[in-house]
Amino acid sequence: PHAGSFARMMRRASALLAVFAATALSPPAPLRAQPNTAAAPNPQAIVTRADLALAYLTFDRAFTEHPPLADKLGLLSQRFDQATLAFFAGRNGDAVRSIHAVIAELLAPGAPARTSAFAIRATIEPHVYRRTVGGPVTLRVVPLYALADTSGNAVTRFAVRVVSDGGRELAAATVTLDASTPLGAPIDVPLSSAAANPPRGRYRVLVTVASSGASEPPTPAPNAVPASEWFVTDDDLDAKRQDLTRRAAALDSAPSEENADAIVSFRARARMLTTNPSPANTTQWRMNPLALAQQLDLEWTTLASGADPFGRRSGDTWRVLRTKTRMIPLRTYVPVSVARSHAAAPLLIAIHGVGGDENMFPDALGQGLITKLAEQFGFVLASPNGDQFTTPEDFDRLVEQMSLQLPIDKRRIWIVGHSRGAGQAVALATSRAAQIAGVVAIAGFGRVPADAPASPMLALYGALDPLAAPARMLPLVDQAKAAGAAVEARVLPQLGHTTVVAAALPDAITWLVTRTLPPPLPNVR
């Protein structure tokens, strides 16, 4: 949206609506952990981008799999938006705690409030364990906010389990915390000797919670949302990253346009390979480094042969968009049917709001609902990092890059944007009206110049949205109509700024797939 005050407020959301995919853990004999007080950050500064993203993804899953009844939908939509506003105000711990409260209500409506299993950050150190080097394996627990629940329980026991992808428990610990535990102070718990020589692979860190009166914390469900992931390998992934980067630098200094795009994406992907991912970078944090290392080996073999490893590549891929001035992070999703077909496919560009990143649409907003719709309707999805995808020239370059790697139907290029992304989408609807067949703006809009050509637009709003309230957005839609634009607007009842997106996407895509640019006029002498 164009309102300056709204834009300034939304800049604070960069961690809250990001996408983080994590995994889980397991429990033995109780022990009382002693805080490592060497590092105790400010309580409102300890919540990382990864923490906020995990809270959001857990909410998104709960809201999708356990949708509230009609009489609670509006209330929970508003409560989530209030958590968003807490983040905008810099109260990160309050934001996470509020999201956890909404999750608890979704999973157990009407039950007494209690401490969330995600009130702590639970990770395994080192994040990537090299069996050929060995060393201790430590569970690190960090309280994110005060743990006493509304029933007055001041002592909380967390059971942490380390579980393989196959469900085998490798190690476990029970950690007891109380109201005097310093917020943000790391608590290190050595794990059992079994964790010192684990099989190679990925492990999930699962957390359950019980108040002090319970004899034993409940066992997490096999499909429980994990607090984090842990990886075990024999390889030196940092050395591999350095080697792949050197090899990429040695490629032909004047590659084809197609392979220039592939080379920069390969380099960017290689830089993501690390044993120590940053919790400030949700893309790196959520990546499986073992799978990434294998993919990079295959990509290098293809590149070295002179081919493009991203050409006609199906499925979900993180890469970058190469422009003249920068590399823009980009997620793409290509249905197998599209990758194997010789027919040109539509291209949908999805632009997230200020709080998200390129992972928002593919991973969240209805558990990646937009990728399921891509499969259903047979379109290619491109989701750029909206903080950097800011100019019409970026749009041109994205269409060009995708067209080099897949047959794209230039008459069926569509855009969907959420929040600030809706404003960006509306701006493109006017600056690139001749190239864009349709635009959907969700929870946002923008100003349309009088008498300027504009792509057809559909504007969708949540009736309870406090950030892009229909009362503020609909006058912008009316102004666009007065300027000559073809715009439809709909208001969805009982939904807020974020909960409106998954509800709106099916109708948004159904509307878009009917939009096709007219055929070009024949040349006239």
ROKOLFI-400828 format. One record per residue (C-alpha): y, x, z; residue number from 1. Coordinates in Angstrom, 3 decimals. Example, Ala and Ser with C-alpha at 12.3 -4.5 7.8 and 13.67 -1.06 7.14 Angstrom:
BEGIN
[site [-4.500 12.300 7.800] 1],
[site [-1.060 13.670 7.140] 2],
end
This chain:
BEGIN
[site [0.000 0.000 0.000] 1],
[site [3.532 1.077 -0.700] 2],
[site [5.108 0.343 2.689] 3],
[site [6.179 3.728 4.071] 4],
[site [5.415 2.906 7.685] 5],
[site [1.925 1.791 6.758] 6],
[site [1.314 4.953 4.738] 7],
[site [2.426 7.151 7.629] 8],
[site [0.155 5.307 10.032] 9],
[site [-2.798 5.535 7.651] 10],
[site [-2.543 9.324 7.395] 11],
[site [-3.992 9.483 10.901] 12],
[site [-7.241 7.958 9.674] 13],
[site [-8.661 10.987 7.826] 14],
[site [-11.459 11.466 10.337] 15],
[site [-12.225 7.865 11.255] 16],
[site [-13.413 6.436 7.957] 17],
[site [-15.175 9.568 6.649] 18],
[site [-18.824 9.566 5.882] 19],
[site [-21.308 11.536 7.876] 20],
[site [-25.063 11.203 7.546] 21],
[site [-26.952 12.664 10.463] 22],
[site [-30.394 12.463 12.100] 23],
[site [-32.076 12.576 15.620] 24],
[site [-33.976 14.008 19.058] 25],
[site [-36.742 13.559 22.102] 26],
[site [-37.450 13.723 26.308] 27],
[site [-39.424 15.664 29.153] 28],
[site [-38.832 16.224 32.862] 29],
[site [-35.365 15.257 34.148] 30],
[site [-32.997 18.086 34.921] 31],
[site [-29.421 18.089 36.130] 32],
[site [-27.366 20.022 33.647] 33],
[site [-24.559 22.313 34.756] 34],
[site [-21.437 22.255 32.593] 35],
[site [-20.506 25.433 30.792] 36],
[site [-16.853 25.343 31.815] 37],
[site [-15.918 28.297 29.635] 38],
[site [-14.678 25.855 27.004] 39],
[site [-13.283 22.483 28.070] 40],
[site [-10.925 21.109 25.402] 41],
[site [-8.330 18.430 25.940] 42],
[site [-10.207 15.089 26.324] 43],
[site [-8.296 13.546 23.420] 44],
[site [-8.856 16.613 21.221] 45],
[site [-12.622 17.013 21.480] 46],
[site [-13.577 14.208 19.122] 47],
[site [-14.278 15.837 15.761] 48],
[site [-14.268 14.374 12.287] 49],
[site [-18.069 14.398 12.459] 50],
[site [-18.021 12.431 15.748] 51],
[site [-15.730 9.781 14.282] 52],
[site [-17.727 9.591 11.073] 53],
[site [-20.990 9.176 13.003] 54],
[site [-19.422 6.359 15.014] 55],
[site [-18.254 4.677 11.817] 56],
[site [-21.585 5.072 10.008] 57],
[site [-23.443 3.683 13.017] 58],
[site [-21.074 0.704 13.067] 59],
[site [-21.489 0.209 9.316] 60],
[site [-25.270 0.158 9.668] 61],
[site [-25.189 -2.227 12.632] 62],
[site [-22.730 -4.555 10.884] 63],
[site [-24.856 -4.549 7.707] 64],
[site [-28.253 -4.970 9.337] 65],
[site [-27.155 -7.238 12.206] 66],
[site [-24.237 -9.261 10.811] 67],
[site [-22.463 -11.266 13.500] 68],
[site [-22.674 -15.025 13.594] 69],
[site [-19.740 -16.885 12.107] 70],
[site [-18.163 -17.544 15.514] 71],
[site [-18.109 -13.785 16.298] 72],
[site [-17.269 -12.367 12.865] 73],
[site [-13.512 -12.634 13.210] 74],
[site [-13.445 -11.257 16.743] 75],
[site [-15.563 -8.201 15.898] 76],
[site [-13.567 -7.544 12.729] 77],
[site [-10.405 -7.493 14.832] 78],
[site [-11.981 -5.281 17.488] 79],
[site [-12.962 -2.708 14.902] 80],
[site [-9.440 -2.725 13.484] 81],
[site [-8.106 -2.185 17.024] 82],
[site [-10.344 0.903 17.275] 83],
[site [-8.792 2.115 14.031] 84],
[site [-5.310 1.632 15.489] 85],
[site [-6.342 3.626 18.584] 86],
[site [-7.222 6.501 16.296] 87],
[site [-3.893 6.209 14.486] 88],
[site [-2.244 6.574 17.902] 89],
[site [-4.149 9.814 18.513] 90],
[site [-6.503 8.327 21.135] 91],
[site [-9.672 9.594 19.495] 92],
[site [-11.898 9.172 22.533] 93],
[site [-10.717 5.578 22.975] 94],
[site [-11.323 4.919 19.276] 95],
[site [-14.920 6.133 19.449] 96],
[site [-15.606 4.249 22.672] 97],
[site [-14.195 1.039 21.166] 98],
[site [-16.396 1.409 18.092] 99],
[site [-19.424 1.920 20.331] 100],
[site [-18.554 -1.289 22.186] 101],
[site [-18.481 -3.216 18.895] 102],
[site [-21.864 -1.701 17.932] 103],
[site [-23.336 -2.777 21.282] 104],
[site [-22.126 -6.333 20.733] 105],
[site [-23.646 -6.393 17.236] 106],
[site [-27.024 -5.143 18.473] 107],
[site [-27.172 -7.193 21.681] 108],
[site [-24.695 -10.096 21.542] 109],
[site [-23.521 -11.172 24.984] 110],
[site [-25.405 -8.441 26.863] 111],
[site [-23.586 -6.591 29.691] 112],
[site [-21.639 -3.578 28.470] 113],
[site [-23.248 -0.203 29.050] 114],
[site [-22.754 3.409 28.078] 115],
[site [-23.554 4.167 24.442] 116],
[site [-26.154 6.754 23.481] 117],
[site [-23.416 8.234 21.286] 118],
[site [-21.044 8.767 24.224] 119],
[site [-22.231 12.351 24.039] 120],
[site [-22.373 14.774 21.140] 121],
[site [-25.924 16.147 21.021] 122],
[site [-26.644 19.112 18.756] 123],
[site [-29.190 21.916 18.581] 124],
[site [-27.970 25.504 18.510] 125],
[site [-28.329 27.301 16.192] 126],
[site [-27.844 24.528 13.637] 127],
[site [-30.139 26.361 11.202] 128],
[site [-32.926 28.287 12.940] 129],
[site [-34.524 31.289 11.193] 130],
[site [-38.098 31.744 12.301] 131],
[site [-38.093 35.311 10.993] 132],
[site [-35.305 36.157 13.450] 133],
[site [-36.356 33.993 16.397] 134],
[site [-34.279 33.573 19.534] 135],
[site [-33.597 30.780 22.013] 136],
[site [-33.148 27.148 21.005] 137],
[site [-30.542 25.247 22.996] 138],
[site [-29.584 21.604 23.287] 139],
[site [-25.792 21.346 23.554] 140],
[site [-24.398 18.136 25.041] 141],
[site [-20.669 17.348 25.057] 142],
[site [-19.350 14.151 26.775] 143],
[site [-16.824 12.485 24.480] 144],
[site [-15.311 10.037 26.975] 145],
[site [-15.727 8.786 30.552] 146],
[site [-19.277 7.513 30.994] 147],
[site [-18.967 4.804 33.675] 148],
[site [-19.689 1.394 32.116] 149],
[site [-18.138 -1.949 32.982] 150],
[site [-20.885 -2.743 35.475] 151],
[site [-19.721 0.191 37.599] 152],
[site [-22.576 2.600 36.918] 153],
[site [-21.148 6.091 37.281] 154],
[site [-24.333 8.082 36.657] 155],
[site [-25.964 8.061 33.254] 156],
[site [-29.190 9.656 32.082] 157],
[site [-29.551 10.637 28.437] 158],
[site [-32.969 11.343 26.962] 159],
[site [-32.742 13.676 23.983] 160],
[site [-35.712 14.115 21.645] 161],
[site [-36.180 16.513 18.734] 162],
[site [-38.394 14.802 16.169] 163],
[site [-39.669 15.941 12.761] 164],
[site [-39.203 13.856 9.631] 165],
[site [-42.849 12.860 10.059] 166],
[site [-42.172 11.558 13.573] 167],
[site [-43.759 14.416 15.571] 168],
[site [-41.909 15.243 18.779] 169],
[site [-41.098 18.924 19.041] 170],
[site [-39.017 19.137 22.207] 171],
[site [-37.208 16.945 24.692] 172],
[site [-34.797 17.018 27.599] 173],
[site [-33.246 14.539 30.011] 174],
[site [-29.630 15.180 30.928] 175],
[site [-27.923 13.432 33.849] 176],
[site [-24.142 13.090 33.809] 177],
[site [-21.703 11.351 36.134] 178],
[site [-18.032 10.465 36.291] 179],
[site [-17.151 13.964 37.524] 180],
[site [-18.570 15.674 34.413] 181],
[site [-15.639 17.296 32.592] 182],
[site [-14.937 15.676 29.236] 183],
[site [-15.373 18.094 26.381] 184],
[site [-17.170 20.719 28.472] 185],
[site [-20.321 21.919 26.647] 186],
[site [-23.528 21.531 28.633] 187],
[site [-26.273 23.870 27.398] 188],
[site [-29.908 23.002 28.084] 189],
[site [-32.649 25.454 26.980] 190],
[site [-35.434 23.640 25.151] 191],
[site [-39.160 24.154 25.605] 192],
[site [-41.055 27.074 24.091] 193],
[site [-42.436 24.739 21.401] 194],
[site [-38.979 24.687 19.867] 195],
[site [-38.944 28.484 19.591] 196],
[site [-41.593 28.547 16.842] 197],
[site [-41.281 25.224 15.008] 198],
[site [-42.630 24.403 11.544] 199],
[site [-40.128 24.672 8.734] 200],
[site [-38.217 21.542 7.816] 201],
[site [-35.621 19.039 8.987] 202],
[site [-35.585 17.518 12.477] 203],
[site [-33.695 14.554 13.874] 204],
[site [-31.914 14.626 17.218] 205],
[site [-32.419 11.197 18.844] 206],
[site [-30.638 10.045 21.991] 207],
[site [-31.363 7.109 24.291] 208],
[site [-29.649 6.185 27.535] 209],
[site [-30.533 4.600 30.864] 210],
[site [-28.381 4.013 33.920] 211],
[site [-29.215 5.788 37.173] 212],
[site [-31.314 2.843 38.372] 213],
[site [-33.784 2.987 35.478] 214],
[site [-37.001 4.929 35.967] 215],
[site [-37.060 6.236 32.388] 216],
[site [-34.729 5.971 29.402] 217],
[site [-36.154 3.807 26.603] 218],
[site [-37.876 5.478 23.667] 219],
[site [-35.762 5.376 20.499] 220],
[site [-37.035 3.435 17.523] 221],
[site [-38.455 5.595 14.693] 222],
[site [-35.582 4.544 12.438] 223],
[site [-32.885 5.026 15.091] 224],
[site [-29.615 6.519 13.935] 225],
[site [-29.782 10.221 14.835] 226],
[site [-27.063 12.004 16.771] 227],
[site [-27.418 15.072 14.551] 228],
[site [-29.911 17.075 12.490] 229],
[site [-31.541 20.456 12.994] 230],
[site [-33.053 22.678 10.302] 231],
[site [-35.746 25.360 10.437] 232],
[site [-36.347 27.932 7.703] 233],
[site [-37.556 31.480 7.094] 234],
[site [-34.703 32.227 4.691] 235],
[site [-31.268 33.749 5.218] 236],
[site [-29.119 30.959 3.778] 237],
[site [-25.847 32.845 4.258] 238],
[site [-27.182 35.795 2.242] 239],
[site [-28.398 33.330 -0.398] 240],
[site [-24.925 31.773 -0.620] 241],
[site [-23.347 35.180 -1.139] 242],
[site [-25.907 36.105 -3.807] 243],
[site [-25.475 32.845 -5.720] 244],
[site [-21.687 33.187 -5.583] 245],
[site [-21.893 36.711 -7.009] 246],
[site [-24.213 35.582 -9.775] 247],
[site [-21.952 32.674 -10.710] 248],
[site [-18.975 35.039 -10.943] 249],
[site [-20.881 37.132 -13.465] 250],
[site [-21.303 34.257 -15.932] 251],
[site [-19.531 34.315 -19.307] 252],
[site [-15.794 34.447 -18.686] 253],
[site [-15.194 32.090 -21.627] 254],
[site [-17.756 29.316 -21.264] 255],
[site [-17.705 26.039 -23.121] 256],
[site [-15.574 23.283 -21.590] 257],
[site [-18.730 21.524 -20.437] 258],
[site [-20.183 24.617 -18.779] 259],
[site [-16.836 25.560 -17.226] 260],
[site [-17.033 22.278 -15.317] 261],
[site [-20.638 23.001 -14.359] 262],
[site [-19.883 26.547 -13.194] 263],
[site [-17.065 25.506 -10.845] 264],
[site [-19.216 22.719 -9.385] 265],
[site [-22.084 25.155 -8.888] 266],
[site [-19.772 27.569 -7.074] 267],
[site [-18.383 24.783 -4.880] 268],
[site [-21.902 23.626 -4.023] 269],
[site [-22.964 27.196 -3.243] 270],
[site [-20.044 27.520 -0.818] 271],
[site [-21.420 24.512 1.079] 272],
[site [-24.623 26.442 1.865] 273],
[site [-24.276 27.810 5.388] 274],
[site [-26.097 28.145 8.690] 275],
[site [-22.970 27.098 10.584] 276],
[site [-21.393 23.978 9.019] 277],
[site [-17.973 22.868 10.159] 278],
[site [-17.767 19.490 11.985] 279],
[site [-14.329 19.172 10.389] 280],
[site [-15.971 19.063 6.940] 281],
[site [-18.163 15.974 6.836] 282],
[site [-19.558 16.826 3.406] 283],
[site [-20.833 20.189 4.602] 284],
[site [-21.936 18.819 7.973] 285],
[site [-24.012 16.057 6.426] 286],
[site [-25.730 18.167 3.772] 287],
[site [-29.347 19.210 4.181] 288],
[site [-29.044 22.993 3.648] 289],
[site [-32.753 23.393 2.904] 290],
[site [-32.642 20.809 0.113] 291],
[site [-29.327 22.228 -1.126] 292],
[site [-30.808 25.734 -1.383] 293],
[site [-33.648 24.435 -3.567] 294],
[site [-31.250 22.469 -5.762] 295],
[site [-29.025 25.522 -6.227] 296],
[site [-31.986 27.604 -7.416] 297],
[site [-32.759 25.015 -10.108] 298],
[site [-29.082 24.685 -11.044] 299],
[site [-28.760 28.447 -11.415] 300],
[site [-31.793 28.612 -13.714] 301],
[site [-30.253 25.904 -15.910] 302],
[site [-26.819 27.525 -15.925] 303],
[site [-28.231 30.961 -16.759] 304],
[site [-29.934 29.418 -19.806] 305],
[site [-26.562 28.176 -21.039] 306],
[site [-27.167 24.524 -20.234] 307],
[site [-25.326 22.150 -17.887] 308],
[site [-27.316 21.268 -14.741] 309],
[site [-25.133 18.183 -14.214] 310],
[site [-25.534 16.759 -17.723] 311],
[site [-27.436 13.461 -17.626] 312],
[site [-28.260 14.150 -13.987] 313],
[site [-29.420 10.996 -12.264] 314],
[site [-29.011 10.022 -8.645] 315],
[site [-26.421 11.072 -6.083] 316],
[site [-24.591 14.393 -6.530] 317],
[site [-21.707 16.087 -4.738] 318],
[site [-19.649 18.249 -7.091] 319],
[site [-15.993 18.936 -7.898] 320],
[site [-13.569 17.725 -10.533] 321],
[site [-11.907 20.703 -12.237] 322],
[site [-8.222 20.197 -13.041] 323],
[site [-5.548 22.668 -14.110] 324],
[site [-4.322 23.146 -10.544] 325],
[site [-7.223 22.442 -8.143] 326],
[site [-10.819 21.439 -7.593] 327],
[site [-11.143 17.840 -6.328] 328],
[site [-14.266 16.979 -4.306] 329],
[site [-16.261 14.290 -6.097] 330],
[site [-19.381 12.204 -5.465] 331],
[site [-21.184 10.725 -8.448] 332],
[site [-24.055 8.275 -8.700] 333],
[site [-25.956 7.800 -11.967] 334],
[site [-28.820 5.291 -12.178] 335],
[site [-31.998 6.747 -13.717] 336],
[site [-31.895 4.077 -16.420] 337],
[site [-28.402 5.213 -17.418] 338],
[site [-29.274 8.925 -17.414] 339],
[site [-32.271 8.318 -19.685] 340],
[site [-30.496 5.993 -22.074] 341],
[site [-28.590 7.031 -25.182] 342],
[site [-26.336 3.991 -24.881] 343],
[site [-22.828 4.472 -23.495] 344],
[site [-22.454 3.277 -19.891] 345],
[site [-19.441 1.876 -18.049] 346],
[site [-17.640 4.158 -15.573] 347],
[site [-16.441 2.841 -12.205] 348],
[site [-14.013 5.031 -10.259] 349],
[site [-13.950 4.179 -6.534] 350],
[site [-10.983 5.408 -4.466] 351],
[site [-11.235 5.308 -0.675] 352],
[site [-8.454 4.777 1.853] 353],
[site [-6.504 7.473 3.673] 354],
[site [-9.087 7.721 6.426] 355],
[site [-12.007 8.517 4.178] 356],
[site [-13.168 11.089 1.701] 357],
[site [-15.330 11.196 -1.402] 358],
[site [-18.360 10.140 0.670] 359],
[site [-16.920 6.825 1.840] 360],
[site [-18.020 4.507 -0.955] 361],
[site [-21.396 6.162 -1.725] 362],
[site [-22.530 6.334 1.923] 363],
[site [-20.777 3.540 3.804] 364],
[site [-18.932 0.249 3.289] 365],
[site [-22.172 -1.713 3.461] 366],
[site [-24.495 1.318 3.676] 367],
[site [-23.547 2.517 0.207] 368],
[site [-23.618 -0.970 -1.284] 369],
[site [-21.701 0.228 -4.339] 370],
[site [-24.627 2.453 -5.413] 371],
[site [-26.995 -0.532 -5.253] 372],
[site [-24.545 -2.435 -7.440] 373],
[site [-24.487 0.525 -9.848] 374],
[site [-28.259 0.184 -10.176] 375],
[site [-28.010 -3.576 -10.637] 376],
[site [-25.252 -3.522 -13.265] 377],
[site [-25.983 -0.158 -14.905] 378],
[site [-22.690 1.688 -14.434] 379],
[site [-21.835 5.277 -13.514] 380],
[site [-20.021 5.710 -10.190] 381],
[site [-17.439 8.439 -9.630] 382],
[site [-15.865 8.627 -6.177] 383],
[site [-13.205 11.362 -5.890] 384],
[site [-11.478 12.569 -2.747] 385],
[site [-8.462 10.274 -2.809] 386],
[site [-6.257 12.680 -0.867] 387],
[site [-6.352 14.979 -3.917] 388],
[site [-6.961 12.512 -6.751] 389],
[site [-3.316 11.544 -7.029] 390],
[site [-2.030 11.658 -10.622] 391],
[site [-2.717 9.946 -13.937] 392],
[site [-3.690 13.376 -15.272] 393],
[site [-6.439 13.541 -12.614] 394],
[site [-7.767 10.259 -14.013] 395],
[site [-7.702 11.674 -17.550] 396],
[site [-9.592 14.787 -16.475] 397],
[site [-12.213 12.772 -14.584] 398],
[site [-12.931 10.601 -17.620] 399],
[site [-13.094 13.720 -19.796] 400],
[site [-15.451 15.579 -17.451] 401],
[site [-17.796 12.619 -17.023] 402],
[site [-17.802 12.015 -20.795] 403],
[site [-18.917 15.597 -21.413] 404],
[site [-21.934 15.065 -19.165] 405],
[site [-22.867 11.454 -19.981] 406],
[site [-22.182 8.959 -22.777] 407],
[site [-19.333 6.907 -21.251] 408],
[site [-18.156 3.630 -22.738] 409],
[site [-14.389 4.193 -22.989] 410],
[site [-13.813 0.440 -23.345] 411],
[site [-15.374 -0.242 -19.930] 412],
[site [-13.657 2.019 -17.418] 413],
[site [-12.963 0.246 -14.150] 414],
[site [-11.341 1.154 -10.829] 415],
[site [-11.858 -0.205 -7.333] 416],
[site [-9.675 1.002 -4.466] 417],
[site [-9.542 0.294 -0.739] 418],
[site [-6.385 0.438 1.388] 419],
[site [-4.274 3.342 0.116] 420],
[site [-6.861 3.682 -2.650] 421],
[site [-5.906 0.153 -3.715] 422],
[site [-2.320 1.300 -4.158] 423],
[site [-3.539 4.273 -6.228] 424],
[site [-5.674 1.943 -8.340] 425],
[site [-2.726 -0.379 -9.020] 426],
[site [-0.567 2.611 -10.019] 427],
[site [-3.239 3.646 -12.548] 428],
[site [-3.423 0.058 -13.812] 429],
[site [0.124 0.512 -15.119] 430],
[site [0.188 4.223 -16.025] 431],
[site [-3.169 4.043 -17.847] 432],
[site [-3.297 0.379 -18.884] 433],
[site [-4.580 1.257 -22.357] 434],
[site [-7.613 3.079 -20.914] 435],
[site [-8.595 0.912 -17.907] 436],
[site [-10.313 -2.423 -18.502] 437],
[site [-9.969 -3.759 -14.959] 438],
[site [-8.824 -2.894 -11.435] 439],
[site [-9.848 -4.325 -8.062] 440],
[site [-7.512 -3.702 -5.105] 441],
[site [-9.118 -4.335 -1.698] 442],
[site [-6.885 -4.458 1.415] 443],
[site [-3.898 -3.003 -0.376] 444],
[site [-1.677 -3.258 -3.435] 445],
[site [1.367 -1.664 -5.035] 446],
[site [4.466 -2.403 -7.043] 447],
[site [4.140 -3.161 -10.748] 448],
[site [7.186 -2.304 -12.922] 449],
[site [8.732 -5.259 -14.715] 450],
[site [7.418 -5.813 -18.240] 451],
[site [5.174 -2.718 -18.054] 452],
[site [1.698 -3.041 -19.572] 453],
[site [-0.927 -3.412 -16.839] 454],
[site [-4.685 -3.714 -16.716] 455],
[site [-6.082 -7.022 -15.403] 456],
[site [-6.281 -6.920 -11.599] 457],
[site [-8.096 -8.682 -8.783] 458],
[site [-6.669 -8.373 -5.247] 459],
[site [-8.939 -9.104 -2.255] 460],
[site [-7.814 -9.356 1.384] 461],
[site [-9.254 -10.010 4.799] 462],
[site [-7.494 -12.887 6.475] 463],
[site [-7.377 -11.025 9.813] 464],
[site [-6.314 -7.622 8.452] 465],
[site [-3.501 -6.218 10.656] 466],
[site [-2.821 -3.259 8.340] 467],
[site [-2.713 -4.921 4.923] 468],
[site [-2.009 -8.440 6.126] 469],
[site [-2.115 -11.075 3.376] 470],
[site [1.358 -12.187 4.442] 471],
[site [2.658 -8.753 3.376] 472],
[site [0.373 -8.149 0.397] 473],
[site [0.502 -11.502 -1.402] 474],
[site [4.257 -11.241 -2.104] 475],
[site [3.501 -7.953 -3.920] 476],
[site [0.877 -9.779 -5.974] 477],
[site [3.436 -12.491 -6.801] 478],
[site [5.945 -9.820 -7.857] 479],
[site [3.321 -8.279 -10.147] 480],
[site [2.684 -11.677 -11.732] 481],
[site [6.419 -12.150 -12.217] 482],
[site [6.494 -8.737 -13.926] 483],
[site [3.940 -10.009 -16.431] 484],
[site [0.706 -8.603 -14.961] 485],
[site [-2.529 -10.600 -15.007] 486],
[site [-3.460 -10.657 -11.312] 487],
[site [-5.801 -12.843 -9.291] 488],
[site [-5.737 -12.823 -5.485] 489],
[site [-8.289 -14.054 -2.960] 490],
[site [-8.279 -14.074 0.846] 491],
[site [-11.619 -13.809 2.631] 492],
[site [-11.732 -15.595 6.014] 493],
[site [-12.693 -13.932 9.326] 494],
[site [-12.559 -10.370 7.928] 495],
[site [-10.407 -7.362 8.761] 496],
[site [-9.191 -4.201 7.092] 497],
[site [-12.587 -2.502 6.906] 498],
[site [-15.105 -5.322 7.245] 499],
[site [-13.644 -6.973 4.150] 500],
[site [-14.868 -4.218 1.807] 501],
[site [-18.635 -4.789 1.819] 502],
[site [-18.060 -8.537 1.749] 503],
[site [-15.755 -8.192 -1.265] 504],
[site [-17.702 -5.663 -3.348] 505],
[site [-20.274 -8.009 -4.949] 506],
[site [-17.569 -10.339 -6.242] 507],
[site [-15.400 -7.360 -7.199] 508],
[site [-18.131 -5.814 -9.348] 509],
[site [-19.131 -9.168 -10.848] 510],
[site [-15.485 -9.618 -11.877] 511],
[site [-15.182 -6.076 -13.268] 512],
[site [-18.293 -6.172 -15.445] 513],
[site [-16.713 -8.969 -17.472] 514],
[site [-13.742 -6.729 -18.319] 515],
[site [-13.822 -4.839 -21.621] 516],
[site [-10.926 -3.356 -23.548] 517],
[site [-10.420 -4.841 -27.012] 518],
[site [-11.672 -2.711 -29.915] 519],
[site [-9.082 -0.324 -31.331] 520],
[site [-7.033 -1.616 -34.212] 521],
[site [-8.004 -0.213 -37.625] 522],
[site [-5.666 2.387 -39.079] 523],
[site [-3.010 0.777 -41.195] 524],
[site [-1.413 2.759 -44.029] 525],
end
